[in-house]
């Protein structure tokens, strides 16, 4: 079934903005500039401030939601009341998980390559599957267990590639190991977030854009307030600022003032997360959840290719093997093998109705897959 121009636009928007989101964050990390008080040039390492920007981008999804609500006013085919009342505080626990997981990932991105960062995020499948069995009472299909095992194998291969690439890396071996472990730890927190969303939020039938925007609001406000005590908390070797604290937002703004391209990178990160969330939800509605998963996997390829082209990392053959194994695990866990087998046995058919997610209907995919 041929895609329409609108569907191609949505697929391209999701792929491009999703790639920009990670690449712009890594681009900002690669800059060096003087800080406040005439301090020497040093790398722009401000992961918590970058996380605040990411939540600001998520917060802007509320604008898209209200625009959609205005457009949907008076339409009789809408099967969900967009103004359905609910307590916004139900978003606070998953927002706290999102805030913690995102902050950890931005810290890790300072320590490892952008491609490894993107690949290792696939570990969320492992913990989401295990937690859904333990806390939601789900029973995983054999193919999903195979997907989890394949994902574990893929993570081992990607980690091994990082270790073998240490001689050509811009990061120390200890930094790479710490960064990779932090990414995997962050996926545990992201999996907890998904379980909380499944258990407490989906039953309220909240629109995904409204959910992302509300979580973004909580994350933006809370993490912005946390920047104040972080300015005084010593962080030792984990600190990337001259003051040696957990985060120095003032130093970040001084660096931005002396190197305007950092502001371009930060704005790219903030704007891309909003468009990526909107495009991802729209792709699931207009095409299928499988298409969204495939595009998200292609995003890893784009990030990897651009990082190699810009010289941010060096090529290692094991990364290809690791990516393919991770892709296989993701496909098995999400049931991509079923339409492929159906395609081989009966010929290609249009996307099955069960794969679609109504833009104004139930959502059983993670509310926020981009953080």
C-alpha positions as CSV (number, residue, x, y, z in Angstrom):
1,X,0.0,0.0,0.0
2,X,1.6,3.3,-1.2
3,X,2.1,6.0,1.4
4,X,0.5,9.4,0.8
5,X,2.5,12.6,0.8
6,X,1.3,13.4,4.3
7,X,2.4,10.0,5.6
8,X,5.8,10.5,3.9
9,X,6.1,13.9,5.6
10,X,5.2,12.5,9.0
11,X,7.8,9.6,8.6
12,X,10.5,12.1,7.5
13,X,9.6,14.5,10.3
14,X,9.9,11.8,12.9
15,X,13.2,10.4,11.5
16,X,14.8,13.9,11.1
17,X,13.7,15.4,14.4
18,X,14.4,12.3,16.3
19,X,18.0,12.2,14.9
20,X,18.4,16.0,15.6
21,X,17.4,15.5,19.2
22,X,20.4,13.3,20.0
23,X,22.9,14.9,17.6
24,X,22.2,18.4,18.8
25,X,22.7,17.4,22.4
26,X,26.0,15.7,21.5
27,X,27.0,18.8,19.4
28,X,26.5,21.0,22.4
29,X,28.7,18.7,24.5
30,X,31.5,19.0,22.0
31,X,31.9,22.8,22.3
32,X,34.5,24.5,24.5
33,X,34.2,28.0,25.7
34,X,35.2,30.3,28.5
35,X,32.9,30.4,31.5
36,X,32.1,33.1,34.1
37,X,34.7,35.3,35.7
38,X,37.3,34.8,33.0
39,X,37.6,31.1,33.6
40,X,39.7,29.0,31.1
41,X,38.0,27.3,28.2
42,X,36.4,24.1,29.2
43,X,33.9,21.7,27.6
44,X,30.2,22.5,27.7
45,X,29.1,19.8,30.2
46,X,25.8,20.8,31.7
47,X,23.6,17.7,31.4
48,X,21.0,18.9,33.9
49,X,20.5,22.2,32.2
50,X,20.1,20.3,28.9
51,X,17.5,18.1,30.6
52,X,15.6,21.3,31.6
53,X,15.6,22.3,27.9
54,X,14.3,18.9,26.9
55,X,11.4,19.2,29.3
56,X,10.7,22.6,28.0
57,X,10.3,21.0,24.6
58,X,7.9,18.4,26.0
59,X,6.0,21.1,27.7
60,X,5.4,22.8,24.4
61,X,3.4,19.7,23.3
62,X,0.5,21.1,25.3
63,X,0.3,23.9,22.6
64,X,-0.1,21.2,19.9
65,X,-2.7,19.5,22.0
66,X,-4.8,22.7,22.5
67,X,-4.5,23.5,18.7
68,X,-5.8,20.0,18.0
69,X,-8.6,20.4,20.5
70,X,-9.7,23.6,18.8
71,X,-9.6,21.9,15.4
72,X,-11.6,19.0,16.7
73,X,-14.3,21.1,18.4
74,X,-17.7,20.2,16.9
75,X,-16.6,17.1,15.1
76,X,-18.9,14.2,15.8
77,X,-16.5,11.4,14.9
78,X,-14.3,12.1,17.9
79,X,-14.7,9.1,20.3
80,X,-12.9,10.7,23.2
81,X,-13.8,13.8,25.1
82,X,-10.6,15.9,24.9
83,X,-11.7,17.9,27.9
84,X,-12.2,14.8,30.1
85,X,-11.4,15.8,33.7
86,X,-8.5,14.2,35.5
87,X,-6.2,15.0,38.3
88,X,-2.9,16.3,36.8
89,X,-1.0,15.0,39.8
90,X,-1.3,11.5,38.4
91,X,1.5,12.6,36.1
92,X,3.9,13.5,38.9
93,X,5.3,10.1,39.7
94,X,6.1,9.2,36.0
95,X,7.4,12.8,35.5
96,X,9.9,12.3,38.4
97,X,11.0,9.0,36.8
98,X,11.3,10.8,33.4
99,X,13.3,13.6,35.1
100,X,15.7,11.2,36.7
101,X,16.2,9.0,33.7
102,X,16.6,11.8,31.3
103,X,19.2,13.5,33.6
104,X,21.2,10.3,33.8
105,X,21.2,9.9,30.1
106,X,22.4,13.4,29.5
107,X,25.2,12.8,32.0
108,X,26.1,9.6,30.1
109,X,26.0,11.3,26.7
110,X,29.0,13.4,27.9
111,X,30.9,10.1,28.5
112,X,30.2,8.0,25.4
113,X,29.4,8.2,21.7
114,X,26.0,9.3,20.3
115,X,25.5,6.0,18.5
116,X,26.3,3.9,21.5
117,X,24.0,6.1,23.5
118,X,21.2,5.5,21.1
119,X,21.8,1.7,20.8
120,X,22.1,1.1,24.5
121,X,18.7,2.8,25.1
122,X,17.3,-0.4,23.6
123,X,17.8,-2.0,27.0
124,X,14.5,-0.5,28.1
125,X,12.8,-3.5,26.4
126,X,14.4,-5.9,29.0
127,X,13.2,-4.0,32.1
128,X,9.8,-3.1,30.6
129,X,9.1,-6.7,29.9
130,X,10.2,-7.9,33.3
131,X,8.4,-5.2,35.2
132,X,5.2,-5.7,33.2
133,X,5.3,-9.4,34.3
134,X,6.0,-8.5,37.9
135,X,3.7,-5.5,38.5
136,X,1.1,-5.6,35.8
137,X,0.5,-9.4,35.8
138,X,1.2,-9.7,32.0
139,X,2.3,-12.9,30.3
140,X,4.9,-12.4,27.7
141,X,4.8,-14.4,24.5
142,X,7.8,-16.7,23.6
143,X,8.8,-14.3,20.9
144,X,9.0,-11.5,23.5
145,X,11.3,-13.5,25.7
146,X,13.4,-14.2,22.7
147,X,13.4,-10.5,22.0
148,X,14.6,-9.8,25.5
149,X,17.4,-12.4,25.2
150,X,18.5,-11.0,21.8
151,X,18.5,-7.5,23.3
152,X,20.8,-8.6,26.1
153,X,23.2,-10.2,23.6
154,X,23.1,-7.0,21.5
155,X,23.9,-4.8,24.5
156,X,26.9,-7.1,25.3
157,X,28.2,-6.7,21.7
158,X,27.8,-2.9,21.7
159,X,29.5,-2.6,25.0
160,X,32.4,-4.8,23.7
161,X,32.7,-2.5,20.7
162,X,33.0,0.5,23.0
163,X,35.8,-1.2,24.9
164,X,37.7,-2.2,21.8
165,X,37.3,1.3,20.3
166,X,38.9,3.0,23.4
167,X,42.2,3.8,21.7
168,X,40.4,5.9,19.0
169,X,37.8,7.4,21.3
170,X,37.7,11.0,22.5
171,X,36.6,9.6,25.9
172,X,38.6,7.7,28.5
173,X,37.9,4.0,29.0
174,X,36.6,4.6,32.5
175,X,34.3,7.3,31.2
176,X,32.9,5.0,28.4
177,X,32.2,2.2,30.9
178,X,30.6,4.6,33.4
179,X,28.5,6.3,30.6
180,X,27.3,2.9,29.2
181,X,26.3,1.7,32.7
182,X,24.5,5.0,33.4
183,X,22.5,4.6,30.2
184,X,21.4,1.1,31.2
185,X,20.6,2.3,34.7
186,X,18.5,5.1,33.2
187,X,16.5,2.5,31.2
188,X,15.5,0.8,34.5
189,X,14.0,4.1,35.6
190,X,12.3,4.6,32.2
191,X,10.8,1.2,32.4
192,X,9.4,2.1,35.9
193,X,7.9,5.2,34.2
194,X,6.2,3.1,31.6
195,X,4.7,0.8,34.2
196,X,3.4,3.7,36.2
197,X,1.9,5.2,33.0
198,X,0.3,1.9,32.1
199,X,-1.1,1.3,35.6
200,X,-2.4,4.8,36.5
201,X,-2.6,7.0,33.4
202,X,-3.9,5.0,30.4
203,X,-7.1,4.1,32.2
204,X,-8.0,7.9,32.1
205,X,-7.8,7.9,28.3
206,X,-5.7,11.1,28.3
207,X,-4.5,12.3,24.9
208,X,-0.8,11.4,24.4
209,X,0.2,15.0,23.5
210,X,-1.5,16.3,26.7
211,X,0.2,13.6,28.7
212,X,3.7,14.4,27.3
213,X,3.1,18.1,27.8
214,X,1.9,17.7,31.4
215,X,4.9,15.5,32.3
216,X,7.1,18.1,30.6
217,X,5.6,20.8,32.8
218,X,6.3,18.9,36.0
219,X,9.8,18.0,34.8
220,X,10.6,21.5,33.7
221,X,9.4,23.1,37.0
222,X,11.0,20.6,39.4
223,X,14.3,20.3,37.6
224,X,14.6,24.1,37.2
225,X,14.2,24.4,41.0
226,X,16.7,21.7,41.6
227,X,19.3,23.7,39.6
228,X,19.6,26.0,42.7
229,X,20.9,23.3,45.2
230,X,22.9,21.6,42.5
231,X,24.9,24.8,42.2
232,X,26.2,24.1,45.8
233,X,26.5,20.3,45.8
234,X,30.2,19.1,45.2
235,X,30.4,16.5,42.5
236,X,34.2,15.8,42.3
237,X,35.2,14.1,39.0
238,X,31.6,14.0,37.8
239,X,31.5,17.7,37.6
240,X,32.1,19.4,34.2
241,X,32.3,23.0,35.5
242,X,35.2,24.9,37.1
243,X,33.4,25.2,40.4
244,X,33.3,21.4,40.7
245,X,29.6,21.3,41.6
246,X,26.8,19.0,40.3
247,X,25.5,21.8,37.9
248,X,26.5,25.4,37.3
249,X,23.8,27.0,35.2
250,X,25.4,30.4,35.5
251,X,28.6,29.0,33.9
252,X,26.5,27.4,31.1
253,X,24.9,30.8,30.3
254,X,28.3,32.5,30.2
255,X,29.6,29.8,27.8
256,X,26.5,30.3,25.6
257,X,27.2,34.0,25.6
258,X,30.8,33.4,24.4
259,X,29.9,30.7,21.9
260,X,26.5,31.4,20.3
261,X,26.5,28.0,18.4
262,X,25.8,26.3,21.8
263,X,22.5,28.2,21.8
264,X,21.8,26.9,18.3
265,X,22.4,23.3,19.5
266,X,20.2,23.8,22.6
267,X,17.4,25.3,20.6
268,X,17.7,22.4,18.2
269,X,17.3,20.0,21.1
270,X,14.3,21.8,22.6
271,X,12.4,22.2,19.3
272,X,13.2,18.7,18.0
273,X,11.8,16.9,21.0
274,X,8.4,18.6,20.6
275,X,8.1,17.8,16.8
276,X,9.4,14.3,17.4
277,X,6.7,13.5,19.9
278,X,4.0,14.9,17.7
279,X,5.3,13.1,14.6
280,X,5.7,9.8,16.5
281,X,2.1,9.9,17.7
282,X,0.8,10.9,14.3
283,X,2.8,8.1,12.6
284,X,1.2,5.5,14.9
285,X,-2.2,6.9,14.0
286,X,-1.8,7.3,10.2
287,X,0.3,4.2,9.6
288,X,1.1,1.8,12.4
289,X,3.0,1.2,15.6
290,X,5.3,-1.1,13.6
291,X,6.2,1.7,11.3
292,X,7.0,3.9,14.2
293,X,9.3,1.2,15.6
294,X,11.1,0.8,12.3
295,X,11.6,4.6,11.9
296,X,12.9,4.8,15.5
297,X,15.5,2.1,14.6
298,X,16.4,3.9,11.4
299,X,17.1,7.0,13.7
300,X,19.9,5.0,15.2
301,X,21.4,4.5,11.8
302,X,21.2,8.2,10.9
303,X,22.8,9.2,14.2
304,X,25.6,6.7,13.7
305,X,26.2,7.8,10.1
306,X,26.3,11.5,10.9
307,X,28.6,10.9,13.9
308,X,31.0,9.0,11.7
309,X,30.9,11.6,9.0
310,X,31.6,14.4,11.5
311,X,34.5,12.5,13.1
312,X,32.8,12.3,16.5
313,X,33.6,8.6,16.7
314,X,35.4,5.9,14.8
315,X,33.9,2.9,13.0
316,X,34.0,-0.5,14.6
317,X,32.5,-3.6,12.8
318,X,31.2,-4.9,16.0
319,X,28.8,-2.0,16.2
320,X,27.0,-3.3,13.1
321,X,26.6,-6.7,14.6
322,X,25.4,-5.2,17.9
323,X,22.9,-3.0,16.1
324,X,21.5,-5.8,14.0
325,X,21.1,-8.0,17.1
326,X,19.4,-5.2,19.0
327,X,17.1,-4.5,16.0
328,X,16.2,-8.2,15.9
329,X,15.4,-8.1,19.7
330,X,13.2,-5.0,19.2
331,X,11.4,-6.6,16.3
332,X,10.7,-9.8,18.1
333,X,9.5,-8.0,21.3
334,X,7.2,-5.7,19.3
335,X,5.8,-8.5,17.1
336,X,7.3,-7.2,13.8
337,X,7.9,-10.8,12.8
338,X,4.2,-11.5,12.5
339,X,3.4,-9.0,9.6
340,X,6.7,-10.1,7.9
341,X,5.7,-13.8,8.0
342,X,2.2,-12.8,6.9
343,X,3.7,-10.8,4.0
344,X,5.8,-13.8,2.9
345,X,3.0,-16.3,3.1
346,X,0.1,-14.3,1.7
347,X,1.7,-11.3,0.0
348,X,1.7,-7.7,1.3
349,X,-1.5,-6.4,2.7
350,X,-2.5,-2.9,4.0
351,X,-1.6,-2.3,7.6
352,X,-3.8,-4.2,10.0
353,X,-6.4,-2.3,12.0
354,X,-5.0,-3.6,15.3
355,X,-1.7,-1.9,14.7
356,X,-3.2,1.6,14.5
357,X,-3.5,3.9,17.4
358,X,-6.3,6.5,17.1
359,X,-4.9,10.0,17.7
360,X,-7.9,10.6,20.0
361,X,-8.2,7.1,21.3
362,X,-6.5,4.5,23.6
363,X,-2.7,4.4,23.7
364,X,-0.8,1.4,24.9
365,X,2.6,2.6,23.8
366,X,4.9,4.6,26.1
367,X,3.7,8.1,26.5
368,X,7.2,9.6,26.0
369,X,9.6,7.5,24.0
370,X,12.0,10.4,23.2
371,X,13.4,11.4,26.6
